């Protein structure tokens, strides 16, 4: 009888555990531990999303994050955000990122992050994104990224679905970033801060080969049809050969439409548009 009771108890416990909402578990390979993997839900029409994760190296030798991939995006890039000359910039780390022995590297909004480029479907809150991270020594490690709410600043607290952990102070003021692409030109766009009010929009231009693009002029258009705010167009100021910035106003929270008019030559202008979210 005791055996039967124990069997039923184990079966009931297993049933309860299997019905709990999924959460991204730690992934371990060699001396590396991957934890707190998460992303944000994306608005319809968005083609990029950010990925955040904590990587701990418990070994005595350095490792390097080389690349990553996911079936939900055409490519995955490793990015760094930094302030250069008073301008928030975002750049891919072509040589990857070194994870020093005994260190913990935290990917978070406003600092290091993964960029899912050319999403083939929106990321929905509550879903999970399978991602493979490739390291120089540890090889390929598969991790599941929990999708949090739009505008989330930290992963869900362990064991409490929907409750968000307190976010550590970011390296820079929170920003919204996106990647716009057309046949002849692409743009990395950072909107700072990502809150309603005055915003600064920084743009890095690239050509079709993802090399710096020098344009003759650049206009930025910002509008919010959901709140009846007509589009406003402003001329961007050149910061360097491929970097531009402009200050505009996004007075209400919600989904905005951001458009770029990239004048490559006097007779060749590329127009591209993408949704952005303002908190």
N, C-alpha and C positions, 0 to 999 in steps of 0.2 A: 504493500500500500504506500509506504514512504517513497518508494521508487517512482510510483505512478504520480504521486503528488509533486515530487521534485521535477518530473518530466513536464507536467502541466505548468508548473511555476516558471520553468526555463522557457517554455514555449510562449507563455504570456509576456514574459520580460522581453523576449526577442521581438515579439510583435509590437510592443510599445516602443522599443528602441528604433525599429525600422520605420515607425510612423512619425518619428521626430523630423522636423525640417532639416534639410541638409545644410551643412556648413563646411567651408573649405578647411580641410584638415591639414596638419603639418605634413610636408613631404620631405623625406630624408634620403640623401644619397651620399655615402661616404661621410665626410665631415661637414657637409652642408645641410642646413635645416631651412626649409621654405615654409613660412607661416603668414597669417593675416593677409591672404591674397584676396583682393577685392577690386571692384570697378563700380562705375555709376551707370544707372539707366540713361539711355540716350533718347533725345526727342526724335520724332519721325523725320526722316530725311537726312539726319546726321550721318556722316560717313567715317567719323573717327570717334574713338573713345580712349580714355586713360585707364591704365592698369596700375595698381599699387600693391606692394608686397614687401615683406621683411625677409632678408637673407642673412643667416648667421653662419659664420665659418668657425667651427669648433676644432679645426685642425691646427697644424703647425706650419702649413704651407699656404701661400696665397692661391686663390683661384680667380678666374675671370668669367664674368657673364658675357658670352659672345653674341648670342642671338636668341630669338624666340619665334614661336609660330602658334597659330590657332586656326581652326577650321572656319571660324566666324569672320575672318578678315583676310584680305589679300596678303598683307604683310604685318609684321610686328617690329617696331623700332624701339631702341633704348634711348631715352631723351634726358637731357639735363636742362633745368631752367635756372637762369641767373640774371642779375641786373648788371648791365654793361653801359656805362655812361648815362645812368639814370633811366635806361630803357630795359624793360623786361624782355629777355630773349629766350628762345627755346632752340636747342640744337641737338641733333642726333649724335650719339657717341659711336662713331664708326669703328673704333678699336675696342668697343665693349667697356665693361666696368670691372675694375679689380676689387675683389672681396678679400681684404687682408686677413691673415690668420688671427683668430680671437676677436674679430670685429663683427658688428651687427650693422648692416646697411638697410635703412628704411626708405622705401619708395613711397612718397606721399605728395599730395597736392602742394605745388609751389617749389618742388625740388626734383629729385630723380623720379622718373615715371616711365612706364611702358606706353607706347602709343599703338593702338590697334587701328591700322589704316585701311580704308576702303572696306568698311563693314558690309557684309552681305545680308544682314538683317539687324533690326534694332536690338539693343540690350534691354531686357525687361527686368524690372525689380523682382527679386526672389529667384531669378534663374542663376545658373552657374555657367561659366565660360571655361572650357578645357584649354589650358595653355601648356605648351612644352617649352621650357627654358633650357638652353644649351650652354654648358660651362666647359671651360678648357680642360679641367681635370676631372670633374665629377660626371661629365657627359650630359645626357638629356635627362631632365627631371620634369615629370608631369605634375601640374598643380591645377586645382579647381578654383577659379576666381568667383566669389560671391558677388552678385550684382545688387548694390544698394540703391537707395532712392536717388533721384536727380538732385544734385547739389550736396550729397553726403560728403562729410569731411573726414570720416574715419570708418573702419570696418565695424561690423556688428559685434557687440560684446559677446564673449564666449558663453554659450549656453542660454543666451537670451535673444532669440530671433527678433529682429526689428529694433532692438535697443542698441544704440551706437556708443562705442567707447569714446571717452574724452579725447579729443584730438590734441596731439602735441603741437606746440607752437611751430608754424611753418617757417621755412627759411626765408620766405618773402610773402608779401600780401597775397591773399588768395586771388587766383585768376581763372578765367575760362579760356581754354585753348582749343583750337580746331585746325584742321588741315583742309584747304580748298584746292581742288585740282581741275585743270582743264587740259586740253590736248597740248597746248604750247607752254603753259605756265602753271606753277603751283605756288601755294602760299601757306606758311605757318603763321597763324594769327593768334595773338594773345590779347585778351580783354582784361584790363586791370583797373579797379577791382571788379569782381564778378557780382557786384551788388548794384541796386538801382541808384542812379545819380550820375555825376560826371564820371566818365571812363576814359582811359587812354587805350588806344588800339595800336598794337605794335605788329608789323607785318614783315616777314622775311620771305623774299621771292626766290623761286627756283625755276629752272627751265625743265624741259621734259626729261632730262638726264639727271635731275636732282642736283644740279650745280647752281651756284649763285647766279641770279638773273639781274642784270642791270636794265631797268626800265626808264623811259623818258619821263613818265608821269604816272601817278596813281591816285584814284579817287576811291572814297569809301562811302557807302550808302547804308544807312541804318533806319529801320522802320519797324513798327509793331502793328500789323493789321488787326490783331485780336483786340487791341485797345483803341483802335481808330487813330493811331499815330502815323501820320503820313511819312513816307521816306524822306530823309534829309541826306544830302550829298555834300561831302567836304573834300577838299584837296589835302592829301597826305604830305607831310614834310619828310624830305629825304634825310636819313640819319647817316647812311653809308651807301656804298654801291648797291647793295641788295636789301637794305633795311629802311623801313619807313615807319612813321607814327603819325597819329592824329588824335586830337582830343574832341570827344563828342559827348552827348547827353543821352542816357537811357533812364528816364525818370521813373519808370514803373518796372516791377519784377514780372518775369514771364518769358515767353519765347519771342525773340526778335529775329528779324531777317537782316543779315549782313551781306552786302554785295561789294565786290571789288571791280573797278575798271582799270585794267593794267595796260597802259600804253607802251608797247614794246618799241614800235617805230611810229613815225607820223601816220603811216597807213595801216598799222596793225595793232588793234586793241582787243584784248581778251576780257570778257565779262564772266564772272563766276559768282555764285551766291550760295550761302549756307545758313542754316538756323543756328542761333546761339542762345544760351540760357542766362538770364540775369536773375539773381536771387533778390 
